[in-house]
Amino acid sequence: MIRNIALFFALIVPSITSAQIATQFHFNGQNAEVLKSEKKITILKSETIQVPSTCYRAVPVGQREVCHNETRYSQECTWIPSSQNCWNDNERVCRNVPRTRQECSHGPSQTVCTDRPSRRVCTDRPVGEVCRTTRDGRRHCERPHQGPGNCTEVGGGRVCQQVPGPRYCRMVTYNETECMNVPRYRCETIPGRNQCRDVPYSVPVCNMETQYERQAYSCEKPETVTRTITKNLVLETEVEVETNGLVDEFVALMKATEANNQYSQFAFSVTLLKEPQVFVVLKDQNLQIVSHTENEIVLKSKVRFEVLNDQLLPNVLPARASEAAAFQETKMLKILFDGNLSNLGSIQLKLTHKAFLVGTKTIADLVAEYPSEKVFISRENQKFALNVNLAQDLKKSLRGQMKLTFSLEAKNNLVGRILNSVKPESSKRFEEMSVELK
């Protein structure tokens, strides 16, 4: 596209309140434009000048004797004779006192064995019934006498046990230390000594001092005055626009404002005068002072814009979520969308199941950015899809009749700043979406 360059000269308007200058850029499809704006400003400048004045000096006129009292000190001492300083002190005294105690011990143990006799135990062995059939066909049974008994020898043998030895006791003598506090009266001698102090006294002291007289004379003194200076403030602005083929109109206000009282630094700002139909991105801006003379301050700035619409924005959100499916074997969740999807963003989702009688149970709950190991974008049947790996975030197993609620946030990776007051939509929430289990 051919680069168009035009010059714009603003009216020169005098100002006595601030060093501020602005210019407007009207976009209607051009790639570039050079704007120039001028303004008369009034500057209050402080200067230091020398003005006639009267000064005073001290002139010596003679000497005279001047006396005053001066404080001095003499030392007076008093002899303090020696004395005794006595006090009561406790001394700890210990002695050994003999004591006796009983000590006992057992002799060696021994084994004692005894013989136990055996005994005979007999039991009767029962005999069963004997039955026969009579001539008339009846059955007759009778129990004969018991047979001889069954006898065995029980018990007997040698039994041994360990018996402790006899107990021996004896009296043992030992010493025990006993201590007690014994009062002692102690004294020390404090030697005699001189105790001295300084005693003040006054003495008259006289000196010859020079006498002076205050004398006036003509001189010059510095004085700060403020004078008014009128300067021409010039702002030259070079504007470049990446149009992306868009010709929607917008108006941008570019303003330079004095940042300190020395007019050595200016702040620069760019704003839109009204909300346009397109998105205006401020890609770059700079301002510098190229000339500062007694009569003129020249500023040069460079501004670069980019014009975008909804389709060209990198942070795009889909119009709607069309369908969702969960895969039992891979533990993956796939969400299909109608419309474009930003290639950089984050998702916050909650997968639930409404169980019988016990209410809603959470199956998975996660927050993740994409693209990442957990979430990545794919294309399915000419649609954008988000694939979410639920393997590490499952609280319960996948099942039928699940519901999905999630929010998408598109990350703004634009180079520059959107000047529009109404920013593009950056987040969107999708409620209670049915999920098919596969």
Contacts in CASP RR format, 6 or more apart in sequence:
PFRMAT RR
TARGET T0000
AUTHOR 0000-0000-0000
METHOD contacts of the structure
MODEL  1
MIRNIALFFALIVPSITSAQIATQFHFNGQNAEVLKSEKKITILKSETIQ
VPSTCYRAVPVGQREVCHNETRYSQECTWIPSSQNCWNDNERVCRNVPRT
RQECSHGPSQTVCTDRPSRRVCTDRPVGEVCRTTRDGRRHCERPHQGPGN
CTEVGGGRVCQQVPGPRYCRMVTYNETECMNVPRYRCETIPGRNQCRDVP
YSVPVCNMETQYERQAYSCEKPETVTRTITKNLVLETEVEVETNGLVDEF
VALMKATEANNQYSQFAFSVTLLKEPQVFVVLKDQNLQIVSHTENEIVLK
SKVRFEVLNDQLLPNVLPARASEAAAFQETKMLKILFDGNLSNLGSIQLK
LTHKAFLVGTKTIADLVAEYPSEKVFISRENQKFALNVNLAQDLKKSLRG
QMKLTFSLEAKNNLVGRILNSVKPESSKRFEEMSVELK
1 31 0 8 1.000
1 243 0 8 1.000
2 31 0 8 1.000
3 31 0 8 1.000
3 32 0 8 1.000
4 30 0 8 1.000
4 31 0 8 1.000
4 32 0 8 1.000
4 33 0 8 1.000
5 32 0 8 1.000
5 33 0 8 1.000
5 34 0 8 1.000
6 30 0 8 1.000
6 33 0 8 1.000
6 34 0 8 1.000
7 34 0 8 1.000
7 35 0 8 1.000
7 36 0 8 1.000
8 23 0 8 1.000
8 33 0 8 1.000
8 34 0 8 1.000
8 35 0 8 1.000
8 36 0 8 1.000
8 37 0 8 1.000
9 36 0 8 1.000
9 37 0 8 1.000
9 38 0 8 1.000
10 23 0 8 1.000
10 36 0 8 1.000
10 37 0 8 1.000
10 38 0 8 1.000
10 39 0 8 1.000
12 38 0 8 1.000
12 39 0 8 1.000
12 40 0 8 1.000
12 232 0 8 1.000
13 39 0 8 1.000
13 40 0 8 1.000
14 39 0 8 1.000
14 40 0 8 1.000
14 41 0 8 1.000
14 42 0 8 1.000
14 230 0 8 1.000
15 39 0 8 1.000
15 40 0 8 1.000
15 41 0 8 1.000
15 42 0 8 1.000
16 41 0 8 1.000
16 42 0 8 1.000
18 41 0 8 1.000
18 257 0 8 1.000
18 258 0 8 1.000
19 41 0 8 1.000
19 43 0 8 1.000
19 233 0 8 1.000
19 257 0 8 1.000
19 258 0 8 1.000
19 263 0 8 1.000
19 266 0 8 1.000
19 297 0 8 1.000
20 255 0 8 1.000
20 256 0 8 1.000
20 257 0 8 1.000
20 258 0 8 1.000
21 37 0 8 1.000
21 38 0 8 1.000
21 39 0 8 1.000
21 233 0 8 1.000
21 234 0 8 1.000
21 235 0 8 1.000
21 255 0 8 1.000
21 256 0 8 1.000
21 299 0 8 1.000
22 37 0 8 1.000
22 235 0 8 1.000
22 253 0 8 1.000
22 254 0 8 1.000
22 255 0 8 1.000
22 256 0 8 1.000
23 35 0 8 1.000
23 36 0 8 1.000
23 37 0 8 1.000
23 235 0 8 1.000
23 237 0 8 1.000
23 253 0 8 1.000
23 254 0 8 1.000
23 255 0 8 1.000
24 35 0 8 1.000
24 251 0 8 1.000
24 252 0 8 1.000
24 253 0 8 1.000
24 254 0 8 1.000
24 273 0 8 1.000
25 33 0 8 1.000
25 35 0 8 1.000
25 237 0 8 1.000
25 239 0 8 1.000
25 251 0 8 1.000
25 252 0 8 1.000
25 254 0 8 1.000
25 303 0 8 1.000
26 249 0 8 1.000
26 251 0 8 1.000
27 241 0 8 1.000
27 249 0 8 1.000
27 250 0 8 1.000
27 251 0 8 1.000
27 252 0 8 1.000
27 305 0 8 1.000
27 307 0 8 1.000
28 247 0 8 1.000
28 249 0 8 1.000
29 241 0 8 1.000
29 243 0 8 1.000
29 245 0 8 1.000
29 246 0 8 1.000
29 247 0 8 1.000
30 241 0 8 1.000
31 240 0 8 1.000
31 241 0 8 1.000
31 243 0 8 1.000
32 238 0 8 1.000
32 239 0 8 1.000
32 240 0 8 1.000
32 241 0 8 1.000
33 239 0 8 1.000
34 236 0 8 1.000
34 237 0 8 1.000
34 238 0 8 1.000
34 239 0 8 1.000
35 235 0 8 1.000
35 236 0 8 1.000
35 237 0 8 1.000
35 239 0 8 1.000
35 254 0 8 1.000
36 234 0 8 1.000
36 235 0 8 1.000
36 236 0 8 1.000
36 237 0 8 1.000
37 234 0 8 1.000
37 235 0 8 1.000
37 237 0 8 1.000
38 232 0 8 1.000
38 233 0 8 1.000
38 234 0 8 1.000
38 235 0 8 1.000
39 232 0 8 1.000
39 233 0 8 1.000
39 235 0 8 1.000
40 230 0 8 1.000
40 231 0 8 1.000
40 232 0 8 1.000
40 233 0 8 1.000
41 230 0 8 1.000
41 231 0 8 1.000
41 232 0 8 1.000
41 233 0 8 1.000
41 297 0 8 1.000
42 228 0 8 1.000
42 229 0 8 1.000
42 230 0 8 1.000
43 228 0 8 1.000
43 229 0 8 1.000
43 230 0 8 1.000
43 231 0 8 1.000
43 263 0 8 1.000
44 226 0 8 1.000
44 227 0 8 1.000
44 228 0 8 1.000
44 229 0 8 1.000
45 226 0 8 1.000
45 227 0 8 1.000
45 228 0 8 1.000
45 229 0 8 1.000
46 224 0 8 1.000
46 225 0 8 1.000
46 226 0 8 1.000
47 224 0 8 1.000
47 225 0 8 1.000
47 226 0 8 1.000
47 227 0 8 1.000
48 222 0 8 1.000
48 223 0 8 1.000
48 224 0 8 1.000
48 225 0 8 1.000
49 222 0 8 1.000
49 223 0 8 1.000
49 225 0 8 1.000
50 220 0 8 1.000
50 221 0 8 1.000
50 222 0 8 1.000
50 223 0 8 1.000
51 220 0 8 1.000
51 221 0 8 1.000
51 222 0 8 1.000
51 223 0 8 1.000
52 218 0 8 1.000
52 219 0 8 1.000
52 220 0 8 1.000
53 218 0 8 1.000
53 219 0 8 1.000
53 220 0 8 1.000
53 221 0 8 1.000
54 216 0 8 1.000
54 217 0 8 1.000
54 218 0 8 1.000
54 219 0 8 1.000
55 216 0 8 1.000
55 217 0 8 1.000
55 218 0 8 1.000
55 219 0 8 1.000
55 221 0 8 1.000
56 214 0 8 1.000
56 215 0 8 1.000
56 216 0 8 1.000
56 217 0 8 1.000
57 214 0 8 1.000
57 215 0 8 1.000
57 217 0 8 1.000
58 212 0 8 1.000
58 213 0 8 1.000
58 214 0 8 1.000
58 215 0 8 1.000
59 212 0 8 1.000
59 213 0 8 1.000
59 214 0 8 1.000
59 215 0 8 1.000
60 210 0 8 1.000
60 211 0 8 1.000
60 212 0 8 1.000
60 213 0 8 1.000
61 211 0 8 1.000
61 212 0 8 1.000
61 213 0 8 1.000
62 210 0 8 1.000
62 211 0 8 1.000
63 208 0 8 1.000
63 209 0 8 1.000
63 210 0 8 1.000
63 211 0 8 1.000
64 208 0 8 1.000
64 209 0 8 1.000
64 211 0 8 1.000
65 206 0 8 1.000
65 207 0 8 1.000
65 208 0 8 1.000
65 209 0 8 1.000
66 206 0 8 1.000
66 207 0 8 1.000
66 208 0 8 1.000
66 209 0 8 1.000
67 204 0 8 1.000
67 205 0 8 1.000
67 206 0 8 1.000
67 207 0 8 1.000
68 204 0 8 1.000
68 205 0 8 1.000
69 202 0 8 1.000
69 203 0 8 1.000
69 204 0 8 1.000
69 205 0 8 1.000
70 202 0 8 1.000
70 203 0 8 1.000
70 204 0 8 1.000
70 205 0 8 1.000
71 200 0 8 1.000
71 201 0 8 1.000
71 202 0 8 1.000
72 200 0 8 1.000
72 201 0 8 1.000
72 202 0 8 1.000
72 203 0 8 1.000
73 198 0 8 1.000
73 199 0 8 1.000
73 200 0 8 1.000
73 201 0 8 1.000
74 198 0 8 1.000
74 199 0 8 1.000
74 201 0 8 1.000
75 196 0 8 1.000
75 197 0 8 1.000
75 198 0 8 1.000
75 199 0 8 1.000
76 196 0 8 1.000
76 197 0 8 1.000
76 199 0 8 1.000
77 194 0 8 1.000
77 195 0 8 1.000
77 196 0 8 1.000
77 197 0 8 1.000
78 194 0 8 1.000
78 195 0 8 1.000
78 196 0 8 1.000
79 192 0 8 1.000
79 193 0 8 1.000
79 194 0 8 1.000
79 195 0 8 1.000
80 192 0 8 1.000
80 193 0 8 1.000
80 194 0 8 1.000
80 195 0 8 1.000
81 192 0 8 1.000
82 189 0 8 1.000
82 190 0 8 1.000
82 191 0 8 1.000
82 192 0 8 1.000
83 189 0 8 1.000
83 190 0 8 1.000
83 192 0 8 1.000
84 187 0 8 1.000
84 188 0 8 1.000
84 189 0 8 1.000
84 190 0 8 1.000
85 187 0 8 1.000
85 188 0 8 1.000
85 189 0 8 1.000
85 190 0 8 1.000
86 185 0 8 1.000
86 186 0 8 1.000
86 187 0 8 1.000
86 188 0 8 1.000
87 185 0 8 1.000
87 186 0 8 1.000
87 187 0 8 1.000
88 183 0 8 1.000
88 184 0 8 1.000
88 185 0 8 1.000
88 186 0 8 1.000
89 183 0 8 1.000
89 184 0 8 1.000
89 185 0 8 1.000
89 186 0 8 1.000
90 181 0 8 1.000
90 182 0 8 1.000
90 183 0 8 1.000
90 184 0 8 1.000
91 181 0 8 1.000
91 182 0 8 1.000
91 183 0 8 1.000
91 184 0 8 1.000
92 179 0 8 1.000
92 180 0 8 1.000
92 181 0 8 1.000
92 182 0 8 1.000
93 179 0 8 1.000
93 180 0 8 1.000
93 181 0 8 1.000
93 182 0 8 1.000
94 177 0 8 1.000
94 178 0 8 1.000
94 179 0 8 1.000
94 180 0 8 1.000
95 177 0 8 1.000
95 178 0 8 1.000
96 175 0 8 1.000
96 176 0 8 1.000
96 177 0 8 1.000
97 175 0 8 1.000
97 176 0 8 1.000
97 177 0 8 1.000
97 178 0 8 1.000
98 173 0 8 1.000
98 174 0 8 1.000
98 175 0 8 1.000
98 176 0 8 1.000
99 173 0 8 1.000
99 174 0 8 1.000
99 175 0 8 1.000
99 176 0 8 1.000
100 171 0 8 1.000
100 172 0 8 1.000
100 173 0 8 1.000
100 174 0 8 1.000
101 171 0 8 1.000
101 172 0 8 1.000
101 174 0 8 1.000
102 169 0 8 1.000
102 170 0 8 1.000
102 171 0 8 1.000
102 172 0 8 1.000
103 169 0 8 1.000
103 170 0 8 1.000
103 171 0 8 1.000
103 172 0 8 1.000
104 167 0 8 1.000
104 168 0 8 1.000
104 169 0 8 1.000
104 170 0 8 1.000
105 167 0 8 1.000
105 168 0 8 1.000
106 164 0 8 1.000
106 165 0 8 1.000
106 166 0 8 1.000
106 167 0 8 1.000
106 168 0 8 1.000
107 164 0 8 1.000
107 165 0 8 1.000
107 166 0 8 1.000
107 167 0 8 1.000
107 168 0 8 1.000
108 165 0 8 1.000
109 162 0 8 1.000
109 163 0 8 1.000
109 164 0 8 1.000
109 165 0 8 1.000
110 162 0 8 1.000
110 163 0 8 1.000
110 165 0 8 1.000
111 160 0 8 1.000
111 161 0 8 1.000
111 162 0 8 1.000
111 163 0 8 1.000
112 160 0 8 1.000
112 161 0 8 1.000
112 163 0 8 1.000
113 158 0 8 1.000
113 159 0 8 1.000
113 160 0 8 1.000
113 161 0 8 1.000
114 158 0 8 1.000
114 159 0 8 1.000
114 160 0 8 1.000
115 156 0 8 1.000
115 157 0 8 1.000
115 158 0 8 1.000
115 159 0 8 1.000
116 155 0 8 1.000
116 156 0 8 1.000
116 157 0 8 1.000
116 158 0 8 1.000
116 159 0 8 1.000
117 156 0 8 1.000
118 153 0 8 1.000
118 154 0 8 1.000
118 155 0 8 1.000
118 156 0 8 1.000
118 157 0 8 1.000
119 153 0 8 1.000
119 154 0 8 1.000
119 155 0 8 1.000
119 156 0 8 1.000
120 151 0 8 1.000
120 152 0 8 1.000
120 153 0 8 1.000
120 154 0 8 1.000
121 151 0 8 1.000
121 152 0 8 1.000
121 153 0 8 1.000
121 154 0 8 1.000
122 149 0 8 1.000
122 150 0 8 1.000
122 151 0 8 1.000
122 152 0 8 1.000
123 149 0 8 1.000
123 150 0 8 1.000
123 151 0 8 1.000
124 146 0 8 1.000
124 147 0 8 1.000
124 149 0 8 1.000
124 150 0 8 1.000
125 146 0 8 1.000
125 147 0 8 1.000
125 148 0 8 1.000
125 149 0 8 1.000
125 150 0 8 1.000
126 146 0 8 1.000
126 147 0 8 1.000
127 143 0 8 1.000
127 144 0 8 1.000
127 145 0 8 1.000
127 146 0 8 1.000
127 147 0 8 1.000
128 143 0 8 1.000
128 144 0 8 1.000
129 141 0 8 1.000
129 142 0 8 1.000
129 143 0 8 1.000
130 141 0 8 1.000
130 142 0 8 1.000
130 143 0 8 1.000
130 144 0 8 1.000
131 139 0 8 1.000
131 140 0 8 1.000
131 141 0 8 1.000
132 139 0 8 1.000
132 140 0 8 1.000
132 141 0 8 1.000
133 139 0 8 1.000
133 140 0 8 1.000
134 140 0 8 1.000
229 294 0 8 1.000
231 294 0 8 1.000
231 295 0 8 1.000
231 296 0 8 1.000
231 297 0 8 1.000
232 295 0 8 1.000
232 296 0 8 1.000
232 297 0 8 1.000
233 296 0 8 1.000
233 297 0 8 1.000
233 299 0 8 1.000
234 296 0 8 1.000
234 297 0 8 1.000
234 298 0 8 1.000
234 299 0 8 1.000
235 254 0 8 1.000
235 256 0 8 1.000
235 299 0 8 1.000
235 300 0 8 1.000
235 301 0 8 1.000
236 298 0 8 1.000
236 299 0 8 1.000
236 300 0 8 1.000
236 301 0 8 1.000
237 254 0 8 1.000
237 300 0 8 1.000
237 301 0 8 1.000
237 302 0 8 1.000
237 303 0 8 1.000
238 300 0 8 1.000
238 301 0 8 1.000
238 302 0 8 1.000
238 303 0 8 1.000
239 302 0 8 1.000
239 303 0 8 1.000
239 304 0 8 1.000
239 305 0 8 1.000
240 302 0 8 1.000
240 303 0 8 1.000
240 304 0 8 1.000
240 305 0 8 1.000
241 304 0 8 1.000
241 305 0 8 1.000
241 306 0 8 1.000
241 307 0 8 1.000
242 283 0 8 1.000
242 304 0 8 1.000
242 305 0 8 1.000
242 306 0 8 1.000
242 307 0 8 1.000
243 307 0 8 1.000
244 306 0 8 1.000
244 307 0 8 1.000
244 308 0 8 1.000
244 309 0 8 1.000
244 312 0 8 1.000
245 307 0 8 1.000
246 278 0 8 1.000
246 307 0 8 1.000
246 308 0 8 1.000
246 309 0 8 1.000
248 276 0 8 1.000
248 277 0 8 1.000
248 278 0 8 1.000
248 307 0 8 1.000
249 276 0 8 1.000
250 272 0 8 1.000
250 274 0 8 1.000
250 276 0 8 1.000
250 278 0 8 1.000
250 280 0 8 1.000
250 307 0 8 1.000
251 272 0 8 1.000
251 273 0 8 1.000
251 274 0 8 1.000
252 270 0 8 1.000
252 271 0 8 1.000
252 272 0 8 1.000
252 273 0 8 1.000
252 280 0 8 1.000
252 303 0 8 1.000
252 305 0 8 1.000
252 419 0 8 1.000
253 270 0 8 1.000
253 271 0 8 1.000
253 272 0 8 1.000
253 273 0 8 1.000
254 268 0 8 1.000
254 269 0 8 1.000
254 270 0 8 1.000
254 301 0 8 1.000
254 303 0 8 1.000
255 268 0 8 1.000
255 269 0 8 1.000
255 270 0 8 1.000
255 271 0 8 1.000
256 266 0 8 1.000
256 267 0 8 1.000
256 268 0 8 1.000
256 287 0 8 1.000
256 299 0 8 1.000
256 301 0 8 1.000
257 266 0 8 1.000
257 267 0 8 1.000
257 268 0 8 1.000
257 269 0 8 1.000
258 265 0 8 1.000
258 266 0 8 1.000
258 267 0 8 1.000
259 265 0 8 1.000
259 266 0 8 1.000
259 267 0 8 1.000
263 292 0 8 1.000
263 297 0 8 1.000
264 289 0 8 1.000
264 292 0 8 1.000
265 289 0 8 1.000
266 287 0 8 1.000
266 289 0 8 1.000
266 299 0 8 1.000
268 285 0 8 1.000
268 286 0 8 1.000
268 287 0 8 1.000
268 301 0 8 1.000
270 282 0 8 1.000
270 285 0 8 1.000
270 303 0 8 1.000
270 419 0 8 1.000
271 419 0 8 1.000
272 280 0 8 1.000
272 419 0 8 1.000
272 420 0 8 1.000
272 421 0 8 1.000
275 420 0 8 1.000
275 421 0 8 1.000
275 422 0 8 1.000
276 420 0 8 1.000
278 307 0 8 1.000
278 308 0 8 1.000
278 309 0 8 1.000
279 307 0 8 1.000
279 308 0 8 1.000
279 309 0 8 1.000
279 313 0 8 1.000
279 418 0 8 1.000
279 420 0 8 1.000
279 424 0 8 1.000
280 305 0 8 1.000
280 306 0 8 1.000
280 307 0 8 1.000
280 418 0 8 1.000
280 419 0 8 1.000
280 420 0 8 1.000
281 305 0 8 1.000
281 306 0 8 1.000
281 307 0 8 1.000
281 308 0 8 1.000
281 414 0 8 1.000
281 416 0 8 1.000
281 417 0 8 1.000
281 418 0 8 1.000
281 419 0 8 1.000
282 303 0 8 1.000
282 304 0 8 1.000
282 305 0 8 1.000
282 416 0 8 1.000
282 417 0 8 1.000
282 418 0 8 1.000
282 419 0 8 1.000
283 304 0 8 1.000
283 305 0 8 1.000
283 306 0 8 1.000
283 415 0 8 1.000
283 416 0 8 1.000
284 302 0 8 1.000
284 303 0 8 1.000
284 304 0 8 1.000
284 416 0 8 1.000
285 301 0 8 1.000
285 302 0 8 1.000
285 303 0 8 1.000
285 304 0 8 1.000
286 301 0 8 1.000
286 302 0 8 1.000
287 299 0 8 1.000
287 300 0 8 1.000
287 301 0 8 1.000
288 299 0 8 1.000
288 300 0 8 1.000
288 301 0 8 1.000
289 297 0 8 1.000
289 298 0 8 1.000
289 299 0 8 1.000
290 298 0 8 1.000
290 299 0 8 1.000
290 300 0 8 1.000
291 297 0 8 1.000
291 298 0 8 1.000
292 298 0 8 1.000
310 316 0 8 1.000
310 424 0 8 1.000
311 340 0 8 1.000
313 414 0 8 1.000
313 424 0 8 1.000
314 342 0 8 1.000
314 343 0 8 1.000
314 344 0 8 1.000
314 412 0 8 1.000
314 413 0 8 1.000
314 414 0 8 1.000
315 342 0 8 1.000
315 344 0 8 1.000
315 345 0 8 1.000
315 410 0 8 1.000
315 411 0 8 1.000
315 412 0 8 1.000
315 413 0 8 1.000
315 414 0 8 1.000
315 424 0 8 1.000
315 426 0 8 1.000
316 340 0 8 1.000
316 341 0 8 1.000
316 342 0 8 1.000
316 410 0 8 1.000
317 341 0 8 1.000
317 342 0 8 1.000
317 408 0 8 1.000
317 410 0 8 1.000
317 425 0 8 1.000
317 426 0 8 1.000
317 427 0 8 1.000
317 428 0 8 1.000
318 337 0 8 1.000
318 338 0 8 1.000
318 339 0 8 1.000
318 340 0 8 1.000
318 341 0 8 1.000
318 384 0 8 1.000
318 408 0 8 1.000
318 428 0 8 1.000
319 337 0 8 1.000
319 338 0 8 1.000
319 339 0 8 1.000
320 337 0 8 1.000
320 338 0 8 1.000
320 430 0 8 1.000
321 335 0 8 1.000
321 336 0 8 1.000
321 337 0 8 1.000
321 338 0 8 1.000
321 430 0 8 1.000
321 433 0 8 1.000
322 336 0 8 1.000
322 337 0 8 1.000
322 338 0 8 1.000
322 383 0 8 1.000
323 335 0 8 1.000
323 336 0 8 1.000
323 436 0 8 1.000
324 333 0 8 1.000
324 334 0 8 1.000
324 335 0 8 1.000
324 336 0 8 1.000
324 404 0 8 1.000
324 433 0 8 1.000
324 434 0 8 1.000
324 435 0 8 1.000
324 436 0 8 1.000
325 333 0 8 1.000
325 334 0 8 1.000
325 435 0 8 1.000
325 436 0 8 1.000
325 437 0 8 1.000
325 438 0 8 1.000
326 332 0 8 1.000
326 333 0 8 1.000
326 334 0 8 1.000
326 351 0 8 1.000
326 390 0 8 1.000
326 398 0 8 1.000
326 402 0 8 1.000
326 435 0 8 1.000
326 436 0 8 1.000
326 437 0 8 1.000
326 438 0 8 1.000
327 333 0 8 1.000
327 334 0 8 1.000
327 438 0 8 1.000
328 398 0 8 1.000
328 437 0 8 1.000
328 438 0 8 1.000
331 389 0 8 1.000
331 390 0 8 1.000
331 391 0 8 1.000
331 394 0 8 1.000
331 398 0 8 1.000
332 387 0 8 1.000
332 388 0 8 1.000
332 389 0 8 1.000
332 390 0 8 1.000
333 349 0 8 1.000
333 351 0 8 1.000
333 364 0 8 1.000
333 387 0 8 1.000
333 388 0 8 1.000
333 390 0 8 1.000
333 404 0 8 1.000
333 435 0 8 1.000
334 380 0 8 1.000
334 385 0 8 1.000
334 386 0 8 1.000
334 387 0 8 1.000
334 388 0 8 1.000
335 385 0 8 1.000
335 386 0 8 1.000
335 388 0 8 1.000
335 404 0 8 1.000
335 406 0 8 1.000
335 433 0 8 1.000
336 380 0 8 1.000
336 381 0 8 1.000
336 383 0 8 1.000
336 384 0 8 1.000
336 385 0 8 1.000
337 383 0 8 1.000
337 384 0 8 1.000
337 385 0 8 1.000
337 386 0 8 1.000
338 383 0 8 1.000
339 383 0 8 1.000
339 384 0 8 1.000
340 384 0 8 1.000
341 377 0 8 1.000
341 384 0 8 1.000
341 386 0 8 1.000
342 410 0 8 1.000
342 411 0 8 1.000
343 371 0 8 1.000
343 377 0 8 1.000
344 370 0 8 1.000
344 371 0 8 1.000
344 410 0 8 1.000
344 411 0 8 1.000
344 413 0 8 1.000
345 369 0 8 1.000
345 370 0 8 1.000
345 408 0 8 1.000
345 409 0 8 1.000
345 410 0 8 1.000
345 411 0 8 1.000
346 367 0 8 1.000
346 368 0 8 1.000
346 369 0 8 1.000
346 370 0 8 1.000
346 408 0 8 1.000
346 409 0 8 1.000
346 411 0 8 1.000
347 367 0 8 1.000
347 368 0 8 1.000
347 369 0 8 1.000
347 370 0 8 1.000
347 375 0 8 1.000
347 386 0 8 1.000
347 388 0 8 1.000
347 406 0 8 1.000
347 407 0 8 1.000
347 408 0 8 1.000
347 409 0 8 1.000
348 366 0 8 1.000
348 367 0 8 1.000
348 406 0 8 1.000
348 407 0 8 1.000
348 409 0 8 1.000
349 364 0 8 1.000
349 365 0 8 1.000
349 366 0 8 1.000
349 388 0 8 1.000
349 404 0 8 1.000
349 405 0 8 1.000
349 406 0 8 1.000
349 407 0 8 1.000
350 362 0 8 1.000
350 364 0 8 1.000
350 365 0 8 1.000
350 404 0 8 1.000
350 405 0 8 1.000
350 406 0 8 1.000
351 362 0 8 1.000
351 363 0 8 1.000
351 364 0 8 1.000
351 365 0 8 1.000
351 390 0 8 1.000
351 402 0 8 1.000
351 403 0 8 1.000
351 404 0 8 1.000
351 435 0 8 1.000
352 360 0 8 1.000
352 361 0 8 1.000
352 362 0 8 1.000
352 363 0 8 1.000
352 402 0 8 1.000
352 403 0 8 1.000
352 404 0 8 1.000
352 405 0 8 1.000
353 360 0 8 1.000
353 361 0 8 1.000
353 363 0 8 1.000
353 396 0 8 1.000
353 399 0 8 1.000
353 400 0 8 1.000
353 401 0 8 1.000
353 402 0 8 1.000
353 403 0 8 1.000
354 360 0 8 1.000
354 361 0 8 1.000
354 401 0 8 1.000
354 403 0 8 1.000
355 361 0 8 1.000
361 396 0 8 1.000
362 395 0 8 1.000
362 396 0 8 1.000
363 394 0 8 1.000
363 395 0 8 1.000
363 396 0 8 1.000
363 397 0 8 1.000
363 398 0 8 1.000
363 399 0 8 1.000
363 402 0 8 1.000
364 390 0 8 1.000
364 393 0 8 1.000
364 394 0 8 1.000
364 395 0 8 1.000
365 393 0 8 1.000
365 395 0 8 1.000
366 374 0 8 1.000
366 388 0 8 1.000
366 390 0 8 1.000
366 393 0 8 1.000
368 374 0 8 1.000
368 375 0 8 1.000
368 388 0 8 1.000
369 375 0 8 1.000
370 376 0 8 1.000
370 377 0 8 1.000
370 386 0 8 1.000
371 377 0 8 1.000
373 389 0 8 1.000
374 388 0 8 1.000
374 389 0 8 1.000
374 392 0 8 1.000
375 386 0 8 1.000
375 387 0 8 1.000
375 388 0 8 1.000
375 389 0 8 1.000
376 386 0 8 1.000
376 387 0 8 1.000
377 384 0 8 1.000
377 385 0 8 1.000
377 386 0 8 1.000
377 387 0 8 1.000
378 384 0 8 1.000
378 385 0 8 1.000
378 387 0 8 1.000
379 385 0 8 1.000
390 398 0 8 1.000
398 437 0 8 1.000
399 437 0 8 1.000
400 435 0 8 1.000
400 437 0 8 1.000
401 434 0 8 1.000
402 434 0 8 1.000
402 435 0 8 1.000
402 437 0 8 1.000
403 432 0 8 1.000
403 433 0 8 1.000
403 434 0 8 1.000
403 435 0 8 1.000
404 430 0 8 1.000
404 432 0 8 1.000
404 433 0 8 1.000
404 434 0 8 1.000
404 435 0 8 1.000
405 429 0 8 1.000
405 430 0 8 1.000
405 431 0 8 1.000
405 432 0 8 1.000
405 433 0 8 1.000
406 429 0 8 1.000
406 430 0 8 1.000
406 433 0 8 1.000
407 427 0 8 1.000
407 428 0 8 1.000
407 429 0 8 1.000
407 430 0 8 1.000
408 427 0 8 1.000
408 428 0 8 1.000
408 429 0 8 1.000
408 430 0 8 1.000
409 426 0 8 1.000
409 427 0 8 1.000
410 426 0 8 1.000
410 427 0 8 1.000
412 426 0 8 1.000
418 424 0 8 1.000
END
